[in-house]
Every structure is written in C-alpha cells, then in structure tokens.
Amino acid sequence: MAKLKAAFDKAVTESKQLPEKPDNMTLLKIYSLYKQATEGDVEGKRPGFTDLVGRAKYDAWAAVKGKGKDEAMQEYVDLIESLK
C-alpha cells in the first residue's frame, strides 16, 4: 500500500509536467481517477445544464463509482506513465 501511494504521489507530480497537454477526454479520465483515489465515490447533485465543465467532471467521476481507491490509484499511475 505504501509503495502504491508513493507511486501515486509521484504520478500526480508528473501529471503536471507531461510533454504535451492531453486531450479533454484523457484529462477527464485523469481527473476522475484522481478524485476516486483520493475521495472515493462521487457525492452530491449533478451540476446543472449551464455548468458544462462541472457536469463533465461529475459524469467522469460518476463513471468510476464503486472502484476501490487502490485500483483507482493504480489506474491513475498507469495512465500517467502511458502519457509520458
């Protein structure tokens, strides 16, 4: 677990230094896995129709609902590694 957390923390730092900015769908995947790994399942109401960015983030996070924190951390690490 400590090894995975260290790899996750390293990937979070590396995500800010990627050679090129990922496309929006990949950014949403990064966001959703990060939120799932750090906070667990999404809670609260889905943002309204006028908040397109908030709604997209909510939907992306809701798509990984039920995924364990360790699993989300590992997928996040793997995704960042694939983008380097």
C-alpha positions in Angstrom: 0.0 0.0 0.0 2.8 2.5 0.9 4.5 1.6 -2.4 1.4 2.3 -4.4 0.7 5.6 -2.5 4.3 6.7 -3.3 3.9 5.8 -7.0 0.5 7.7 -7.0 2.1 10.8 -5.4 4.9 10.7 -8.0 2.4 10.3 -10.8 0.4 13.3 -9.5 3.6 15.4 -9.7 4.5 14.0 -13.1 1.0 14.7 -14.4 1.7 18.5 -14.2 4.9 18.0 -16.3 3.7 16.0 -19.2 5.4 16.7 -22.6 2.1 17.8 -24.1 -1.4 18.5 -22.8 -3.7 15.5 -23.1 -7.0 15.8 -24.9 -10.1 16.6 -22.9 -11.3 13.0 -22.6 -8.0 12.0 -21.2 -8.0 15.0 -18.8 -11.4 13.9 -17.6 -10.1 10.3 -17.1 -7.1 11.7 -15.1 -9.5 13.8 -13.0 -12.0 11.0 -12.3 -9.3 8.5 -11.3 -7.6 11.2 -9.0 -10.9 12.0 -7.3 -11.8 8.4 -6.9 -8.4 7.5 -5.4 -8.4 10.5 -3.0 -12.1 10.9 -2.1 -14.0 7.8 -3.1 -17.3 7.7 -4.8 -18.8 11.0 -6.1 -21.5 12.6 -3.9 -23.9 15.4 -4.3 -26.1 16.6 -7.1 -25.0 16.6 -10.7 -24.3 20.2 -11.8 -26.9 21.9 -13.9 -27.0 22.1 -17.7 -25.4 25.5 -17.8 -22.2 24.3 -16.0 -20.8 22.2 -18.8 -17.3 21.7 -17.3 -18.7 20.8 -13.8 -21.2 18.4 -15.4 -18.5 16.7 -17.5 -16.2 16.3 -14.4 -19.1 15.0 -12.4 -20.1 12.5 -15.1 -16.5 11.3 -15.5 -16.1 10.8 -11.7 -19.5 9.0 -11.5 -18.4 6.6 -14.3 -15.8 5.2 -11.9 -18.1 4.9 -9.0 -17.6 1.8 -6.9 -13.9 1.4 -8.0 -11.7 0.8 -5.0 -9.2 3.5 -4.0 -6.2 1.3 -4.6 -7.5 0.2 -8.0 -8.1 3.9 -9.0 -4.6 4.8 -7.8 -3.0 2.1 -9.9 -5.0 3.0 -13.0 -4.0 6.7 -12.5 -0.3 5.7 -12.2 -0.6 3.5 -15.4 -2.4 6.3 -17.3 0.2 8.9 -16.4 3.0 6.5 -17.4 1.4 5.9 -20.8 1.3 9.7 -21.4 5.0 10.3 -20.8 
